[in-house]
Structures are given as structure tokens and as C-alpha cells.
């Protein structure tokens, strides 16, 4: 905000207000921080700076209690996550504890295929999510999509798209 030093606070943008609030919270290098949605209104670079600042404060021995709806941010900074819904705690633990140890691959198939054989090949559960759309819940693996596409090629079944939507903290919280 150095370039805005002579600007009245009321003339700052929303992101600049957020940065000013964070700067004020960090003045004096407190040992405990209570931050409510610290990345709201920030662009990706600003979010990354907040992650870096919180890691620096943690390295210096500070603790932070942060409320956020930004799951990627929570995964990047949290040692422990508490998930609340309607004012009640519904889950808590490390991001690794809460995120499933599986990926959810989604795809569309243009023809019928043997779901049981696919489930066996992927060591997974296969469910239909809509007309011609399917989900495969399988163990986390960097080769899961490749294995899925390879199986369809071998079975000569055309697929229109494949995506990995699971295995993240966000997917786990949405499932709750």
C-alpha cells in the first residue's frame, strides 16, 4: 500500500482495505491473530501474500485462528480445521484427516459399458450421476485418470470428458 500512503482510507478499494486491516493486525508482531476472512476481496497474488505472512508468523511462534470460506486457503495454512454448519461443529481435524484418501473422477460415456468390470479395474465405486454422466470414487493416485482413459480405450468406449473433482478439503466439506 506504499503507493497509496497519501490516500484517505475511505478512498481505498475493497482489496486495499483488506490489506490495510491485515497490516494493522500484524503491527507489533502479535503472538496470536484472530482473522475473519483475511483473503476476502484479494486477488490470487494477495492471497498468496497472506499465506506467506501467516507461515512467517507461525515460524516466529505466533498462532492464528482464521475463519474462511476459501477451502484452498484453509488447506494452505491450517494445521487443524473445524467445520461448522448452522452454528454447530460437524467435523474437525487436520486437512489430511478431513480430506478423503480418494479421488473422484467424473466422465461422460456415449455408450453402455460394464460398470462392474470398470469398478474392479479401478478398485473403485462407479455411480451414475445423470444421463450418460458417471463418477468413479477411487484411491488417490496421480495415474487414476490415465488408468480410466486407458480402460475405456481398451473397451472401445468413447468418453467425452474426464475430470478429477475429489480428494480435496473442499470435496470433503461439501460431502459433509
Secondary structure, DSSP 8 states (H G I E B T S, - for coil): -GGGTTS-GGGS-HHHHHHHHHHHHHTT--SEEEEESTTTT--HHHHHHHHHHHHHHHHTT-EEEEE-S-HHHHHHH-SSEEEEETTEEEEEE-HHHHS-SEEEEEEEESS---HHHHHHHHTEEEEEEETTEEEEEEE--TTHHHHHHHHHHHHT--EEEEEE--SSHHHHHHH-
